[in-house]
Amino acid sequence: MITIHYSAARCGAGKTRWACERIAKTPGRYLLAVDWRDVFARRVETIEEFAAEHGTHPKIVQLFSKSEKWEGGISDVRRSVREAGCEYASFPHVVIVVTHEALKTSDLSTYTGWTLIIDEVPTVWTHEEICTPVLWKYLRQVYNLIPVGDSGWSEVQAKADGASAADHHLDTYLAPMAVFHKRVKDQGVFAQLTDWQDAAGRKPWSWFSIWNLEELSAFEKVYLLANAFEQTVTYKLLASTSNTSVRFEPFDIPGATPWLPRAISIKYFASGHTAGTTFWTESVSGQECLRRISWWVNAHSDADNHYWSCNLGLYPDHALVGKKVSPKIAGSNDYKDLTCGTFIYTAKPSQAEERVFDWFGISREEVIRSREFEDLVQMFWRCSVREAGDQRPVEFRVYDQQQAEFLRDFIIQAGLPATTVAVEQIDLGLDEFRPNPVGRPRQECLQQKIHEKAERKKERDRLRKEKQRARKREQDDQAGNERRSRGRTTEEPDKAGLWSFQPSLLISPSPASRDIERQRGGL
């Protein structure tokens, strides 16, 4: 039985400090997994401060990938993580610091008797859409597809005589398949296919994998620290896919400092639509919305007391004043002295992801809560609200009304004794813009565009012909020509009063009719 002890306490409740003090105060062997490389130094510094306070001397080892940004990196992190479990097994007090990604992709069987602490919620979901008009033949040779009921999905299983992950790494052209192969072997991969022949065309197909918690079975204890963990997609996916050998057990963080009340003002710009990546990046209207927001924010912000962030580089020409930070900034204390922030951000699921999440009984709204709104909470909690004793008023700006009201409700539900939590719209005229409905079928959109194009062409042709007729009338009037009435001219009868056009003359007489005519003297 694997027990995951988790704390879902709010941001700023002291979860990270609790973990660092436990590591420093209680000798033992620890593996600490953090969400990103940038926080390594701060975690190590905090552990060393607590170690000095408690008179301990833990061995601290940092394992991360080699890069231009960070010195001291290693080329093969996964191998180093696996070997560290054996190399430091005899140390009475040691902590190895790694990233979430290293934790999820490494062999952890060497950590028997260790304590694992996961700081912040890890992303256990991996999803990709790929196109394999040539590669599908190789995939058919290496993997089997085991259909999952009539869902249209299949579990991918490696064949016994297939290539290994090491072989993929060494192959110049198939090296990118090494990650896919490892996930098939260690975590399980599901593909939106029932036969490899379905992957032969030029249409992309989806695959996903979910981290298998049984890989943590070697650890003596496992702790996970994440704000509102039960509401995250990570929790819902792990709870829905884990078997009875995995149990989640909540625990409380002791000794949290009382949070003193202060006034909180939340401002938003759009009530007629919600934040959307496609609207911002692919439409003139979306770019105009961002331009208006950047103008207002720069006019109402103090550069020395303002931090801001956005995703996908949405401000190439309209950078905001103040400190720009990454949207993924959980656990940082660098901005706790600031009282004003702006977060123009969206993280909606794609249509392919929605279909897969629906398979697990997870709604689109739950995904947005776990992604977009969780990042919103984390960004809000980087400012002075992080300091329990700082009572200065706080102002935070978001894009739409839905985000603002969620943040207000979260503050109230968290039990923070704020003097006021005010929500106010800054009317910049953004509501006059209407993005296309989210999740609209592409075929429907295409058909509408074709229809609109045909209607525009018809109108242009009508106006052109009308102008031609007007010019012709003007020319006739100037030349003194008699204007002919519109419509077909009626043929005039001949002098005998008969129509000159007689269709009956075109019909050849039959032999019987010839005899009758001879008798009458007509032929």
C-alpha positions as CSV (number, residue, x, y, z in Angstrom):
1,M,0.0,0.0,0.0
2,I,1.4,3.4,-1.1
3,T,0.1,6.3,1.1
4,I,0.4,9.8,-0.4
5,H,0.2,12.3,2.5
6,Y,-0.8,15.7,1.1
7,S,-1.5,19.2,2.3
8,A,-4.0,21.3,0.3
9,A,-3.4,24.4,2.4
10,R,-3.7,27.8,0.7
11,C,-0.7,29.6,-0.7
12,G,1.3,31.3,2.0
13,A,0.3,28.9,4.7
14,G,3.9,27.8,5.2
15,K,3.9,24.4,3.3
16,T,7.4,24.9,1.8
17,R,8.9,26.2,5.0
18,W,7.4,23.2,6.8
19,A,9.1,20.9,4.3
20,C,12.5,22.6,4.5
21,E,12.5,22.7,8.3
22,R,11.5,19.0,8.5
23,I,14.4,18.1,6.1
24,A,16.9,20.2,8.2
25,K,15.7,19.3,11.7
26,T,15.1,15.5,11.3
27,P,18.1,13.6,10.0
28,G,17.3,11.1,7.2
29,R,17.5,10.6,3.5
30,Y,15.2,12.9,1.5
31,L,14.4,13.4,-2.2
32,L,12.9,16.9,-2.7
33,A,11.1,17.5,-6.0
34,V,10.3,21.1,-7.0
35,D,8.4,22.4,-10.0
36,W,11.2,24.3,-11.8
37,R,14.9,24.7,-11.8
38,D,14.8,28.4,-10.8
39,V,13.8,27.7,-7.2
40,F,16.6,25.3,-6.4
41,A,18.8,28.0,-4.8
42,R,16.0,29.4,-2.6
43,R,15.1,25.9,-1.4
44,V,18.7,25.1,-0.6
45,E,19.1,28.4,1.2
46,T,16.1,27.8,3.3
47,I,17.2,24.3,4.3
48,E,20.6,25.6,5.3
49,E,19.1,28.4,7.4
50,F,17.0,25.8,9.3
51,A,20.0,23.5,9.6
52,A,22.0,26.2,11.2
53,E,19.1,26.9,13.6
54,H,18.8,23.2,14.6
55,G,22.6,22.4,14.6
56,T,22.4,19.8,11.8
57,H,24.7,19.4,8.7
58,P,22.7,17.7,5.9
59,K,24.5,16.8,2.6
60,I,22.6,18.7,-0.2
61,V,22.9,17.5,-3.8
62,Q,21.3,19.3,-6.7
63,L,20.7,17.3,-9.9
64,F,19.6,19.1,-13.0
65,S,20.2,19.1,-16.8
66,K,23.2,20.9,-18.4
67,S,22.2,24.1,-20.1
68,E,23.7,27.5,-21.0
69,K,21.6,29.2,-18.3
70,W,22.7,27.0,-15.4
71,E,26.3,26.0,-14.5
72,G,27.0,22.6,-13.0
73,G,24.4,20.7,-14.9
74,I,24.8,17.1,-15.9
75,S,24.1,15.4,-19.3
76,D,22.1,12.4,-18.1
77,V,19.9,13.5,-15.2
78,R,17.8,10.3,-15.2
79,R,20.8,8.0,-14.8
80,S,22.2,10.4,-12.1
81,V,18.9,10.3,-10.2
82,R,18.8,6.5,-10.3
83,E,22.4,6.1,-9.2
84,A,22.1,8.7,-6.4
85,G,19.7,6.4,-4.6
86,C,22.5,3.9,-4.2
87,E,25.4,6.4,-3.9
88,Y,24.0,8.2,-0.9
89,A,22.1,5.3,0.7
90,S,24.6,5.2,3.6
91,F,24.5,8.9,4.4
92,P,22.7,9.6,7.7
93,H,21.4,13.0,6.6
94,V,21.2,13.9,2.9
95,V,18.7,15.7,0.6
96,I,18.7,15.4,-3.2
97,V,16.9,18.2,-5.0
98,V,15.4,17.4,-8.5
99,T,12.6,18.8,-10.7
100,H,9.2,17.2,-11.1
101,E,10.1,16.1,-14.6
102,A,13.2,14.3,-13.4
103,L,11.1,12.6,-10.7
104,K,8.5,11.4,-13.2
105,T,11.0,10.1,-15.8
106,S,13.6,8.4,-13.6
107,D,13.9,4.9,-12.1
108,L,13.2,5.4,-8.4
109,S,13.6,1.8,-7.3
110,T,16.9,2.6,-5.7
111,Y,15.3,4.9,-3.0
112,T,14.2,2.2,-0.6
113,G,13.6,3.7,2.9
114,W,13.9,7.3,1.6
115,T,11.3,10.1,2.2
116,L,9.9,11.9,-0.9
117,I,8.6,15.5,-0.6
118,I,6.9,16.9,-3.7
119,D,6.7,20.7,-3.5
120,E,3.8,22.1,-5.6
121,V,1.4,19.9,-7.7
122,P,3.2,18.0,-10.5
123,T,1.7,17.7,-14.0
124,V,1.1,14.0,-14.4
125,W,-0.7,14.3,-17.7
126,T,1.2,14.1,-21.0
127,H,-0.7,14.6,-24.2
128,E,0.4,15.0,-27.8
129,E,-1.1,15.1,-31.3
130,I,1.2,13.6,-33.9
131,C,1.1,12.8,-37.6
132,T,2.7,9.5,-38.8
133,P,2.2,8.9,-42.6
134,V,5.5,7.1,-42.7
135,L,6.4,6.2,-39.1
136,W,3.2,4.2,-38.5
137,K,4.8,1.1,-40.2
138,Y,7.6,1.1,-37.6
139,L,5.1,1.6,-34.8
140,R,3.1,-1.4,-36.0
141,Q,6.3,-3.5,-35.8
142,V,7.2,-2.4,-32.2
143,Y,3.9,-1.9,-30.4
144,N,0.5,-3.7,-30.1
145,L,-2.8,-1.9,-29.7
146,I,-5.2,-3.3,-27.1
147,P,-8.6,-1.7,-27.6
148,V,-10.3,-0.2,-24.5
149,G,-13.9,-1.3,-24.9
150,D,-15.7,0.6,-27.7
151,S,-14.2,4.0,-26.7
152,G,-12.1,4.3,-29.9
153,W,-8.9,4.3,-27.7
154,S,-6.3,1.6,-27.3
155,E,-3.6,0.9,-24.8
156,V,-0.2,0.8,-26.4
157,Q,2.0,-2.2,-25.4
158,A,5.6,-2.8,-26.4
159,K,6.3,-6.1,-28.1
160,A,8.7,-8.4,-26.5
161,D,11.1,-8.4,-29.4
162,G,10.9,-4.6,-29.9
163,A,13.7,-2.0,-29.5
164,S,14.6,-0.7,-26.1
165,A,14.7,2.9,-24.9
166,A,18.5,2.8,-25.1
167,D,18.3,1.8,-28.7
168,H,16.0,4.7,-29.4
169,H,18.4,7.1,-27.8
170,L,21.3,5.9,-29.9
171,D,19.3,6.0,-33.2
172,T,19.9,9.3,-34.9
173,Y,16.4,9.5,-36.5
174,L,14.3,7.7,-33.8
175,A,15.8,9.5,-30.8
176,P,12.6,11.6,-30.2
177,M,10.7,8.3,-29.8
178,A,12.7,7.4,-26.7
179,V,10.4,9.4,-24.4
180,F,7.3,7.8,-26.0
181,H,8.8,4.3,-25.6
182,K,9.7,4.9,-21.9
183,R,6.2,6.0,-21.2
184,V,4.8,2.9,-22.9
185,K,7.1,0.7,-20.8
186,D,6.8,2.5,-17.4
187,Q,3.6,4.5,-17.3
188,G,1.2,3.3,-19.9
189,V,0.2,5.1,-23.1
190,F,-3.3,5.3,-24.6
191,A,-3.7,6.2,-28.3
192,Q,-6.9,7.3,-30.1
193,L,-6.5,4.4,-32.5
194,T,-7.9,0.9,-32.9
195,D,-5.5,-0.2,-35.6
196,W,-2.1,1.2,-36.7
197,Q,-3.5,1.5,-40.2
198,D,-5.6,4.4,-38.9
199,A,-2.3,6.4,-38.3
200,A,-1.2,6.0,-41.9
201,G,-2.9,9.2,-43.2
202,R,-2.0,12.8,-42.9
203,K,-4.5,13.4,-40.1
204,P,-3.0,13.8,-36.6
205,W,-3.9,11.3,-33.9
206,S,-3.7,11.7,-30.1
207,W,-1.9,9.8,-27.4
208,F,-1.6,10.4,-23.7
209,S,0.0,8.9,-20.6
210,I,-0.5,9.3,-16.9
211,W,2.2,9.0,-14.3
212,N,2.0,5.7,-12.5
213,L,2.2,6.3,-8.7
214,E,3.4,2.7,-8.1
215,E,6.8,4.0,-9.2
216,L,7.0,5.6,-5.7
217,S,6.6,2.2,-3.9
218,A,10.3,2.2,-2.8
219,F,9.9,5.3,-0.6
220,E,9.1,4.9,3.1
221,K,7.0,8.1,3.2
222,V,5.6,10.4,0.4
223,Y,4.4,14.0,1.0
224,L,2.8,16.2,-1.6
225,L,2.3,20.0,-0.9
226,A,-0.1,21.8,-3.2
227,N,-2.7,24.5,-2.9
228,A,-6.3,23.2,-3.3
229,F,-4.9,19.8,-4.4
230,E,-8.3,18.1,-4.4
231,Q,-9.5,20.5,-7.1
232,T,-6.6,19.9,-9.5
233,V,-6.7,17.7,-12.7
234,T,-3.6,15.9,-11.2
235,Y,-5.6,14.7,-8.2
236,K,-8.7,13.8,-10.3
237,L,-6.6,11.8,-12.8
238,L,-4.5,10.0,-10.2
239,A,-7.6,9.2,-8.1
240,S,-9.5,7.9,-11.2
241,T,-6.6,5.7,-12.5
242,S,-4.9,4.5,-9.3
243,N,-5.7,1.1,-8.0
244,T,-6.5,0.2,-4.5
245,S,-2.8,0.0,-3.6
246,V,-2.6,3.8,-3.6
247,R,-4.2,5.9,-0.9
248,F,-4.4,9.7,-0.5
249,E,-4.4,11.0,3.1
250,P,-4.6,14.7,4.0
251,F,-2.6,16.4,6.8
252,D,-2.5,19.8,8.3
253,I,0.5,22.2,8.3
254,P,1.2,23.1,12.0
255,G,2.0,26.5,13.3
256,A,0.7,28.7,10.5
257,T,1.0,32.4,11.2
258,P,-2.3,34.3,11.6
259,W,-3.1,36.3,8.5
260,L,-4.0,40.0,9.3
261,P,-6.9,41.6,7.4
262,R,-6.4,44.1,4.5
263,A,-8.4,45.6,1.7
264,I,-8.2,43.7,-1.6
265,S,-9.3,45.3,-4.9
266,I,-9.8,43.0,-8.0
267,K,-10.2,44.7,-11.4
268,Y,-11.2,43.2,-14.7
269,F,-11.6,44.5,-18.3
270,A,-14.1,42.2,-20.1
271,S,-17.5,40.9,-19.1
272,G,-18.9,40.0,-22.6
273,H,-16.3,37.3,-23.2
274,T,-13.6,35.3,-21.5
275,A,-9.8,35.2,-22.1
276,G,-8.9,33.1,-25.2
277,T,-5.6,32.4,-26.8
278,T,-6.9,32.2,-30.4
279,F,-8.8,35.5,-30.0
280,W,-5.7,37.3,-28.8
281,T,-3.3,35.9,-31.3
282,E,-5.3,35.5,-34.5
283,S,-7.7,38.4,-34.6
284,V,-7.4,42.1,-35.0
285,S,-10.1,42.6,-32.3
286,G,-8.1,40.5,-29.8
287,Q,-4.9,42.5,-30.4
288,E,-6.9,45.7,-30.0
289,C,-8.2,44.5,-26.6
290,L,-4.6,43.9,-25.5
291,R,-3.5,47.3,-26.7
292,R,-6.2,49.0,-24.7
293,I,-5.3,47.0,-21.6
294,S,-1.6,47.8,-21.8
295,W,-2.4,51.5,-22.3
296,W,-4.6,51.5,-19.1
297,V,-2.2,49.5,-17.0
298,N,0.8,51.6,-17.9
299,A,-1.2,54.8,-17.1
300,H,-2.3,53.4,-13.6
301,S,0.7,51.6,-12.3
302,D,3.9,52.5,-10.4
303,A,6.8,50.7,-12.0
304,D,8.5,50.2,-8.6
305,N,5.3,48.6,-7.1
306,H,3.9,46.5,-9.9
307,Y,4.6,43.0,-11.2
308,W,2.9,41.5,-14.3
309,S,2.7,38.4,-16.5
310,C,1.1,37.0,-19.6
311,N,1.3,33.8,-21.6
312,L,2.5,33.2,-25.2
313,G,4.2,36.6,-25.5
314,L,1.0,38.5,-26.0
315,Y,2.7,41.8,-25.6
316,P,5.3,42.0,-28.3
317,D,4.7,45.7,-28.9
318,H,3.1,46.8,-25.6
319,A,5.3,45.8,-22.7
320,L,4.0,46.8,-19.3
321,V,5.8,48.8,-16.7
322,G,7.1,47.0,-13.6
323,K,8.6,43.6,-13.2
324,K,7.7,40.9,-15.7
325,V,7.6,37.4,-14.3
326,S,6.9,33.9,-15.5
327,P,3.2,32.8,-15.4
328,K,4.5,29.6,-13.6
329,I,5.8,31.1,-10.5
330,A,4.5,29.0,-7.6
331,G,6.5,29.1,-4.4
332,S,8.4,32.4,-5.1
333,N,8.9,35.0,-2.4
334,D,10.6,37.6,-4.7
335,Y,7.6,39.9,-5.1
336,K,6.2,39.8,-1.5
337,D,7.0,43.6,-1.1
338,L,4.7,44.6,-4.0
339,T,1.0,45.4,-3.6
340,C,-0.1,45.7,-7.3
341,G,-0.1,43.0,-10.0
342,T,-1.6,42.4,-13.5
343,F,-2.2,38.9,-15.0
344,I,-3.4,38.7,-18.6
345,Y,-3.6,34.9,-19.0
346,T,-5.5,32.0,-20.4
347,A,-5.0,28.2,-20.2
348,K,-8.1,26.5,-21.8
349,P,-8.0,22.9,-22.9
350,S,-7.9,21.9,-26.5
351,Q,-10.8,20.0,-28.1
352,A,-8.6,16.8,-28.2
353,E,-7.8,17.2,-24.5
354,E,-11.5,17.8,-23.7
355,R,-12.4,14.5,-25.3
356,V,-9.8,12.6,-23.3
357,F,-10.6,14.3,-20.0
358,D,-14.3,13.5,-20.6
359,W,-13.3,9.9,-20.8
360,F,-12.1,10.2,-17.2
361,G,-15.2,12.1,-16.2
362,I,-13.4,15.4,-15.9
363,S,-15.3,18.4,-17.3
364,R,-13.9,21.3,-19.2
365,E,-14.7,23.6,-16.3
366,E,-12.6,21.4,-13.9
367,V,-9.7,21.5,-16.3
368,I,-9.9,25.3,-16.4
369,R,-10.0,25.4,-12.6
370,S,-6.9,23.3,-12.4
371,R,-4.9,25.1,-15.0
372,E,-5.9,28.7,-15.6
373,F,-7.5,29.5,-12.2
374,E,-4.8,27.7,-10.2
375,D,-2.1,29.8,-12.0
376,L,-4.2,32.8,-11.3
377,V,-4.2,32.0,-7.6
378,Q,-0.5,31.4,-7.6
379,M,0.2,34.7,-9.3
380,F,-2.0,36.6,-7.0
381,W,-0.2,35.1,-4.0
382,R,3.2,36.3,-5.0
383,C,2.5,39.9,-3.8
384,S,2.2,41.3,-0.3
385,V,-0.8,39.0,0.6
386,R,1.9,36.4,1.0
387,E,3.1,38.2,4.1
388,A,0.7,37.4,7.0
389,G,1.4,40.6,8.8
390,D,1.4,43.1,5.9
391,Q,-1.8,45.1,6.0
392,R,-1.3,47.4,3.0
393,P,-4.2,47.5,0.5
394,V,-3.7,45.2,-2.5
395,E,-4.8,45.7,-6.2
396,F,-4.8,42.9,-8.7
397,R,-5.9,43.0,-12.4
398,V,-7.2,40.2,-14.5
399,Y,-8.7,39.9,-18.0
400,D,-12.3,38.9,-17.6
401,Q,-15.1,38.9,-15.1
402,Q,-15.1,35.1,-14.6
403,Q,-11.5,35.2,-13.5
404,A,-12.2,38.1,-11.1
405,E,-15.2,36.5,-9.5
406,F,-13.3,33.2,-9.1
407,L,-10.4,34.9,-7.3
408,R,-12.9,36.8,-5.0
409,D,-14.7,33.6,-4.1
410,F,-11.4,31.8,-3.5
411,I,-10.3,34.5,-1.0
412,I,-13.6,34.2,0.8
413,Q,-13.6,30.4,0.9
414,A,-10.0,30.3,2.1
415,G,-11.2,32.1,5.2
416,L,-8.9,35.1,4.9
417,P,-10.3,37.9,7.1
418,A,-9.9,40.7,4.4
419,T,-11.6,44.0,5.4
420,T,-13.0,44.2,1.8
421,V,-12.8,42.1,-1.4
422,A,-14.1,44.5,-4.1
423,V,-14.6,43.4,-7.8
424,E,-14.7,46.3,-10.3
425,Q,-14.8,46.4,-14.1
426,I,-12.5,48.9,-16.0
427,D,-14.6,49.7,-19.0
428,L,-12.3,50.0,-22.0
429,G,-14.9,49.0,-24.6
430,L,-13.7,45.4,-24.7
431,D,-17.3,44.0,-24.5
432,E,-18.0,45.2,-28.1
433,F,-15.7,42.6,-29.4
434,R,-17.1,39.1,-29.7
435,P,-14.7,36.1,-30.2
436,N,-16.0,33.0,-32.0
437,P,-17.6,30.5,-29.6
438,V,-15.1,28.2,-27.9
439,G,-15.1,24.7,-29.3
440,R,-16.9,25.6,-32.5
441,P,-16.7,22.9,-35.1
442,R,-14.2,23.8,-37.9
443,Q,-16.5,22.4,-40.6
444,E,-19.3,24.7,-39.5
445,C,-17.0,27.6,-39.4
446,L,-15.7,26.8,-42.9
447,Q,-19.2,26.5,-44.4
448,Q,-20.2,29.8,-42.9
449,K,-17.1,31.5,-44.4
450,I,-17.9,30.0,-47.8
451,H,-21.5,31.2,-47.6
452,E,-20.5,34.7,-46.5
453,K,-18.0,34.9,-49.3
454,A,-20.6,33.8,-51.9
455,E,-23.0,36.5,-50.5
456,R,-20.4,39.2,-50.7
457,K,-19.6,38.2,-54.3
458,K,-23.3,38.3,-55.2
459,E,-23.6,41.7,-53.8
460,R,-20.5,43.0,-55.6
461,D,-21.9,41.6,-58.9
462,R,-25.2,43.3,-58.4
463,L,-23.6,46.6,-57.7
464,R,-21.3,46.3,-60.7
465,K,-24.2,45.5,-63.1
466,E,-26.2,48.4,-61.7
467,K,-23.3,50.8,-62.4
468,Q,-23.0,49.4,-65.9
469,R,-26.6,50.0,-66.6
470,A,-26.4,53.5,-65.2
471,R,-23.4,54.3,-67.5
472,K,-25.3,52.9,-70.5
473,R,-28.4,55.0,-69.8
474,E,-26.2,58.1,-69.4
475,Q,-24.4,57.4,-72.7
476,D,-27.8,56.8,-74.5
477,D,-29.1,60.1,-73.2
478,Q,-26.0,62.0,-74.3
479,A,-26.2,60.4,-77.8
480,G,-29.9,61.0,-78.1
481,N,-30.6,57.3,-78.6
482,E,-34.1,56.0,-78.0
483,R,-33.9,53.8,-74.9
484,R,-35.1,50.2,-75.5
485,S,-37.4,48.7,-73.0
486,R,-36.0,45.9,-70.9
487,G,-37.3,42.4,-71.7
488,R,-37.7,40.2,-74.8
489,T,-39.1,41.8,-77.9
490,T,-42.4,40.3,-79.2
491,E,-42.1,39.0,-82.8
492,E,-44.5,40.8,-85.2
493,P,-46.9,38.7,-87.4
494,D,-46.4,38.5,-91.2
495,K,-48.8,40.1,-93.8
496,A,-51.0,37.1,-93.9
497,G,-51.5,37.4,-90.1
498,L,-49.6,34.2,-89.4
499,W,-46.6,33.8,-87.2
500,S,-43.5,33.6,-89.2
501,F,-42.2,30.9,-86.9
502,Q,-44.2,27.7,-87.3
503,P,-42.9,24.7,-85.2
504,S,-45.2,22.3,-87.1
505,L,-43.2,22.7,-90.3
506,L,-40.2,21.2,-88.5
507,I,-42.0,17.8,-88.1
508,S,-41.6,15.4,-91.0
509,P,-44.9,13.8,-92.1
510,S,-45.4,10.1,-91.6
511,P,-46.3,7.8,-94.7
512,A,-49.9,7.5,-93.6
513,S,-50.2,11.3,-93.5
514,R,-48.7,11.5,-97.0
515,D,-51.4,9.2,-98.4
516,I,-54.1,11.4,-96.9
517,E,-52.6,14.5,-98.3
518,R,-52.3,12.9,-101.8
519,Q,-56.0,12.1,-101.7
520,R,-56.7,15.8,-100.7
521,G,-54.3,17.0,-103.5
522,G,-51.9,18.5,-101.0
523,L,-48.8,16.6,-102.0
